[in-house]
Amino acid sequence: MKTFKYILGAICISVASSAMAQNLNSAYFMDGYTYGYELNPAKDYERKGFVSMPILANINASLAGGLDYTDIFYKLPNGKLATFMHPQVSADEALKNFSSREKLAVDLRIDIINFGFHAWNGYNFFNLSMRSNTGFSAPYELFEMAKTLSNKNYDIGKVSAQTTTWMEIGFGHSHQVTDAWRVGGTMKILLGGARMNMKANNLKMELAGPDKWIMTSDAEIEAAMKGFTWGPYNTKPYDNGEPREPGIIDLGKIDVTKGGIGGVGLAFDLGVEWDLEKNDLVKGLKVSASLLDFGFISWSDIHQAHSVENNYEFDGFNDIKVKDGDGESMSSQFDDFTTGVSKLYNFQDRGTKSGARMLGATLNIGANYKMPFYDKLDVGFLTTTRIQGAYSWNDTRLSANIHPVKWLEGGINLGFGSLGASFGWIINIHTKGFSLFAGMDRVMSKLSKQYIPTKSSTNVSLGISFPFGSRQ
């Protein structure tokens, strides 16, 4: 199975950090936004309730990172496309766009079934969702080594990647405690589909002779999914003729024999809203906060592999094809490059275990102020922090939101933080019996001829639902 090979290739080409928010933050201050409880479970809903359009309820896909398409792929003088590894792309040109640590994130959320209703002195909601979260991280030195491999020592440092997919079943309730305070919470049952985590610390290459280096690294892989297997072990001797240690896995032989639920878990969303005007403090000002996805998945079979302790030789990326053009030759370049990088590690099967792994939690803190000269216009401040160890990030967003009529609202916003600067927008149509929204936290750039966004930070979110009952 080539899945892991392509994950490893992504690490080496445009590697990523923690995942982007899986919700549309541009909609945080929209009163008529059907899925506001996914941003803050304390939020109320304007009508008696709603039911969603199956599958099309709420789709959110996002991509974020520091490297763009044009940093990886270059047009040659003959008009063909090649990777930054091509010899006609100079090292200075190829490496000037890489920072000290490159990051890219891919995230997906699809709400399959949603509904909400007012009862029991509050607002209640339910959702069934499919979610996927992937993040990568790699230092500048890895790209420098790949592009300019020369007779010197390399201290590459830390390389890491993780991906998790799961199904989520959520039940929530929000309640007006006083005129000024509202609280809410969601309990989520999690069904784990797959998880893979790879990290390498202290990766070093010490020159041992012409075009030969002695590799040392402390690396490990964890893979948890139903039916996962490392496949046949690699028994081929090392290049220097020495026999391999027992249980050395071949990354190209990884396979999954059957699918299913690989783990179960539990998570919570917690939220609060405070209307300062109702406490006779500041007219038109509301503040809020929420903690999302605070929980874990307990995986039944976590397959472990660790790098062997012995030093071993690496002779470079000698097999990379550098033919001009895209298509099959471009695919061959990518395959050869990822195969070369995989030689940096020799992983040994260390058996299986069971255990719990935390999700990445998200903290939102927001405030919005209604303009005294026009009460249908407000400005908002929202800061979002992802708490996920090496994949942590933050994003701060300033917005202007308008509600000109009861059935229409929209807004624009500017964001900045560890994921870079961005521009977002939202439009929400919510008439009686029908609600439709579309928006972006990061406006999509134009697409290349290969239908790849030319900018690495982009997302899109849209959904349809059917409100019922009068406005509350």
Residue, then its C-alpha position, 0 to 999 in steps of 0.5 A: m500500500k502506497t499510503f504511507k509512502y505518499i504521507l512520507g513524501a508530503i512530509c519531505i515536500s511541503v510538510a505541515s503543522s497542526a490541523m486547521a480549524q474544522n469549523l467556519n470561524s467566519a460564521y462565529f458571530m452570525d446569529g442565524y448560522t445553523y451550525g453555531y453550536e459547533l463553534n460554541p455550544a452555548k449559542d442559541y438558535e433563532r427558530k424553534g429548530f432545524v433539520s439538515m440536508p443529509i450529507l450536504a448539511n455542513i461540508n468544510a475542507s481546509l488546507a494551510g501551510g507556508l509553502d505554495y505550489t510555485d515553491i515546489f513546482y517550477k516551469l522550465p525554459n521549455g515550458k515543462l513542469a518539474t519539481f524543485m529537485h530538477p537540476q535546471v532549478s538552482a539551489d538558491e532559487a529552490l531554497k529561498n522559499f523554505s523557512s526554518r520549519e515548513k508546515l502544511a495542514v489538511d482537514l476535512r469535516i462532513d456533517i452527515i445528519n444534524f438536527g436541533f430543537h428547543a425543549w427542556n428550557g433550552y436548545n438541544f442539538f445532535n450531529l453525526s459527522m465524519r472528520s479527518n485531521t492531518g498535520f506534518s512538520a519538517p525543518y529547512e535542513l531536510f530540503e537543503m540536504a535533498k537539493t544540495l547533498s554534498n560532502k558535509n555533515y547534516d544535523i536535520g533534527k526533528v521530522s513529524a507527521q500525524t493523521t487521524t480519521w474518526m466518526e463523531i456522534g454528538f449530543g448537546h444542550s445550551h441553557q440561559v442561566t440568567d438574562a446575561w449568561r448562557v452556557g452549553g455543552t456537547m458530549k461526543i462519542l468517537l469511533g476511530g477509523a485510523r491513526m498514524n503518527m510518525k516522529a523522528n528526533n535527532l536525525k543526523m548524517e555524518l560524512a563517512g567518505p565520498d558520497k557516503w554518510i553514517m545515519t543516526s536517528d531516534a524515530e518511531i511510527e504508531a499505526a492504529m486501524k482495523g486490519f493493519t499489517w506491516g506486511p513481509y519483513n525486509t530481509k535484503p542485506y544492507d548496502n555494505g553487505e551486513p545482514r538486517e536486524p530481524g523484523i525490519i519493515d518495508l514501508g512499501k509493503i504496508d497493507v490493510t486487510k479489512g476495515g472497521i472501527g479501530g478505537v472508541g473514545l469520548a470528547f466534550d465541547l464547552g461554551v459560555e456567552w456573556d451579554l454585558e449590556k444586560n448587566d448594565l456594563v457596556k451597551g452592545l458588547k458580548v463576550s464568549a469562549s468555548l473549548l472544543d474537542f477536549g477528549f480522546i480515542s482509545w485504540s485497541d491495536i497500536h502497531q509500533a515500529h522504532s528505528v534500529e539503534n545501529n548506525y547505517e549508511f546512506d548514499g544519497f538520492n541516486d535514483i531520482k529521475v530528472k526528466d523534463g515534463d509532468g505526467e508520468s515523469m513527474s510522478s516518477q520523480f515524486d516516487d523516487f524522491t520519497t523512496g530516497v527519503s525512506k532510506l533515512y530510516n530503518f524501522q523495526d517492528r516492536g509489536t502492538k499495544s492498546g492505549a488512549r490518544m488525545l485529540g487536539a483541543t481548540l480554544n475560542i475567545g471572542a467579543n463582538y460590539k454592536m455599532p451604536f449608530y447602526d444596530k444591524l452592524d457589529v465588529g468582532f474579535l475572535t482568537t482561536t488556539r489549537i492545543q496539540g503539542a508540536y502541532s499547536w497554532n493560533d489564529t486571530r480574526l477581526s471581522a465586520n458583520i452586517h444583518p440588514v434584514k431578518w433573513l440575510e446576514g454576511g461578513i468579511n474578516l482578516g486573520f493573522g497568526s502562526l498560519g499566516a495572514s488570510f482574508g475570509w467571508i461568509i453569507n448566510i440566507h436563513t428564511k422560514g423553511f430554508s437556510l443556505f450558507a457559504g464562506m471561507d476563512r481563507v479565500m481560495s487562490k487560482l488553480s494550476k493546470q493540475y487543479i492544485p491551489t497555487k496558494s497552500s492556505t485555503n478552505v471552503s465551507l457550505g451547507i443546507s438545512f431546513p429551519f422550522g417554527s417561528r423565530q425565538 
